[in-house]
Amino acid sequence: MPTQKPLDLNLLRVFMVVYRTRSFTQAADELDLTQSSVSNAISRFRVWVGESLFNRVGRGIEPTAVAREMYRKFEQPMADIETVLLGFEHFDPKCSQRRFYVYANESVIEALQTGVQALLQDADIEVIFRESPPQEADLYRDILLERVAVAIDIKPAQQSLLSSKLLFTETLVCIVSRQHPRIQGAITHEQYFEEKHVFLNMRRFNLTAGDLFTEGVLPRRRMYSEQSSLLSMFATVGKSEAIGIAPLRYASQYAEMFGIQILPMPLKTRPIDLYMVWSSKYTQNPSHQWLRNLLLDASASTVNEKALNLVSN
C-alpha cells in the first residue's frame, strides 16, 4: 500500500455501499450522491488501496478478491460504528414528524393496521404497511437498503447484519362454508382428506400453507383450486363445498362476510411464528426502538376473544 495522507473514511463508506448494492446507481441513491461522485470516490479509494476493487460484468459490477476480503473485515466494525452513532439520535414521538415503512403479508397487515393507527392518533407519525416481496433475498436487501424499517416475516433473521424478535404467534384453522352439507361445527381427520381443498400457494417456498405448517408429510389431497390470496380463498370456500386453512386472526375478521365456519385443525400443525426483522445498526436507535415497541403493542391489542370463541365453540 503506498504511503500517503490518512484515508478519508467517507471513501470507505462509499465502498461498503457499492459492494453491498453491486451498483453505482443504487449506491448513489442510498448515499444521496450523484453517480459520478460515487464513481470518483471508488477511483480514489482504489488508488489509496493500490488494487482493483470492481470489474464490469455485463451491465453490472462484481467485486474482486481484494474487495471481498476488505468487505469481510470491515463489515462488522462499520456496522458497530453506525449502531453507536445512531443510538445518540433524539426522538420524541409527540413532536416528531416521521414516516416508517413496514413489510408484512396480507394477514399480518390486517391484524396490525387498526391497532397501529389507534396508537398513532396523537402523533404526527405515519406507519405505512407494504406487501412483502415473495423472495427472501429481496426482502433482506430492502431492509439493508433502508427502503423499509422493519419486515414482519415467518423466519428470524438469516443474515449477520440483521436482527429479529418474535412479534406474535398465529394459529392455523380449517375454514368451511356455513352451508357445507357434510361438515358442521367440527371436522374429523377422515373428512379433512375426503373433501376437496382450496390451496394457498406460498410463492416464496413454492409450497402450500398446509405443507409448510403441518407436521410430517401430508397425504395427497384433492385440489379444488389454488389461490395466492387469502381473501380469494375465503370467497371460494364460502360459496363452495371445498375447504381450506388460514390464520385464525385473519379468518375471524372475514368469517361473517364470506359465510365461513372456523374449525380447529383435525391434524397436528406447527404454530406460525412471526418475527420483526430489521437492520442491526438500528437496534439501539431511539426512533427504531419506538417503532418496534409500537408494533408489539399493536400486536397485543389484536388478541381477538371473539376469534378464540369461534374455535372453541
N, C-alpha and C positions, 0 to 999 in steps of 0.2 A: 504494500500500500504506500503510495507516495506521501512524503512529508509535506504538509500544508496546514492552513489555518483550521481551527476546530470545526467539526461538522455542524452545519445548520440543521438542527433537529426537524425543521419543517420538511426537509428533503426526505428524511426517514419516514415521516408521517405519510407523505405522498406515495413513497414506495410501498408502504404497507397496504394502502388502499388500492393502488393499481394492481398489486399482487392478488389481493382478495377478489377484486371485481374482474380481473383479466381484461380490463378495458380502460383506455384513457378517457373515453367519453363518460362512462359511468363514474369513474373516479372524480372527474371534473364536477359532475352533478353533485356528488356526495360532499365534496370539499368546497363547493361554491366557488370554483375557479374556472377559468377558461381552459379549453383543451390544450391550447398552445402553452399555457402556464404549467400544466401538468407535464407535458412533453419536455419542456425546458427543465423542470425540476428533476425528472428522471435522467436527463442527459447530464446534468450537473452531478447528480448522485453517482452515476456510472463513472464519471471522471474521478470523483473522490475515491470510489471503491477500487477503480482500476480494472474492472472486469465487466463484461457484457451482462446485462440483467434480464432482458426480454428479447425474444425472437418473434418476428412476424410469422404467423401461420394462417394462411388464407386471409380472412378479414379480421382475425383476432390476433392476440399475442399470447405467448406461453413463456413462463419463467425459465431461466437457465438453471443449471445445477447450483451455481453460486447463489442465485436469488432464492432458490428453495431452502438452502441451508441458512441463509440470513433470516428469512422469514420465520423459519422454525425456531431460531434462537431468540428473535425479537418479539414473537407473537405474545407470549405471556407477560414479559416485562412491560410492553406497551399497554396491554390490557390493564395491568395493575396500576400504571400511572393514570390512565383515564378514569379508573374506578375511584382512585383517591381524589382527583380533581373534581369529578362530578359529585362527589359526596359533600362538597362545600356549597353547592347551589342552594340559594334561599328559595323557599317555596311556601306560599300561604294560599291555600285553596279558596279562601274567602275573597281575595283580591287579585288573584292571578287569572289571566286570560290564556288558556291553553287548549290545544286540540290533540287528542290521543287517538290513534287508530289501533284496533284490536282485530286480529283474525280469529274466526271461530266457524264452526259448521252451523247449519240452519237450526238444529235443535238447541244448541248452546246459546245462539243469539236470541232465540225465543225465550229461553229460560232466564237470561240475564238482563235483556234490554230494559224491560219495565222497571226492574229493581234499580238498575244503574240510573235511569232517568229520574226516578223518585229521589235518589240520594243526591242528585245534582241540582235539585230545584233552587237552592240558594247560592249556587256557584256559577260563575261565568266561564265554565269549562265544558268542552264537548268531548264525549267519548263516542267514537263512530265505529261501529262493527262492520267488518267486511268478510265475505265468504272466503274461507281458506283456499289456497291453491291446492290442487289434487296431489301434487308431487312434494314430498318431504324436502327435497333439495331447494325448491323454490320458496317454500315456507321459511326455512332456515336462512336462505340468502336475504330475503326481505327483512328479517329481523336484524341481521348484521348490517344491512344497508340502511337501517333505521326507517324503512318505509312503514313499519308498524312497530308499536311499542311492546306489544305482547301478542303472542299467539296462544290460543287455547287448543290443546292437542291431546290425542289419546295415548301419547307416549311422552315420557320425560325427555329432557334434552339429551341429544345424542352427539353433541359436539363440545369440545373443551371450552369454547368461548361463550357457551350458553348455560343458563341456569334454569331450574324449573322447581315448581312447588305444586302439590296436589290442590286442586281447586274444589272439586266435588266428585262424588261417585254416583253414577247413574245405574239404574236397574232396567234390564230388558223385560218386556212383557209381550204377550201374544195379543194381537188385535183381530177381531172378528166382527162381521156385520151383526147389528142387533136383530136383523131379520133372518139370521142364519137358520136353516131348517133342522140342523143336526146338533148345533153347539149353542148351549145357553147356560151362562153362569160359570162354566168350567170346561176345561178341555183336557182329555186324557192323552197319555203318550201315544196310544194307538190312533186316536183321532188326528193327532197332530201330523202323523205321517200318512194318513189316508187322504187328507184334504189336499187340494191344490194350493200353491203358495205364490204370493207376490214377493219377489226377491228384491231387496235393496242392495244395489251394487256399490260396494265401497271401491271407488275408482282407484284410490291410492294404493290399495293392496291387491286389486283385481280379485277380490273375494266378496261374497255376500256377508251381510252382518251376522247371519246365523253361523256361518263357517268361522268367522273371526272371533266370536264371543262365546261359543258353546264349547264345552269340554269334550275332548275326543273327536273322532271323525263321524260326521253325521251320515246316516243312510241317505240314499238318493231320494229326493223329494220331487214331486210333480210340480212343474212350473206353470203358473197361470200367466204371469207377466213379469218383466224385470223393470225396475224403476231406479232412477238416480236421485229422486227427491222423495222425502218422507211425506210431504203433502200429497203428491201424486199417489203414493202408496195408500194413504188414508182414504182418498177418494175412490180408488179402485176397490179396496176392501169393503168400504161402506155400501157399495152398490153391487156386490158380487158374493159368491159363496167361497171365494178364496180367502186365505188367512195370511197374516204377516207378523213380523216382530218389529218393535220400535222402543225407543227410550220412554220410560214411564212419564217423566215430566212433560215431554212434548206431546205424547199421546193424550194425556189428560186435558191438555189445552184444547184439543180438537175433537174429543170424543162426541160431544153433543152436535157439533157442526156436521160431522160426517156420519153420524149414526153408527158408531162402533162400540163394541164391548172391549173392555180392557181386562185381560185374564192373566193369572200367573203362568209363567212358562212351565210346560209339563216335562221339561228336561233340564239338566244341570247347565247353568250358564255362568260365565265369569262376570263380575261387576265391570262396568265401563269406568275406568279411572280417567278423569280429565285434568290435565296439568296446564298451569300457566308456564309459558316458556318465554324467556327474554334474554337480551344480551347481558352477560355477566358484569360488564363495566357499569351497568346502571343499578346493580344490586343495592348499593348504599346511597343512591341518588334520592333526595327527598321527594321530588315530584313523582318519580317512578315508584317509590315505596307507597306513596299515597294512592296511585292508580291501582297497584296490586291489592292493597287493603280494600279499596272501593269494590273491586271485583269479588273479593272474598265476602264482603258484607252483602253484596247483591246476591251472591250465590246462597248465602244463609237465609236470605229473605224469601227465596223461591221454593223452600220446602213446602210442598202443597199437600195439606192434610186431606183435601178432597181426593187428590190422586191416590194417596195411600188407602183411603177408604174404598175407592173403586176396585182396588186389587184385593182387599181383604174381604169385601162383601160378596 
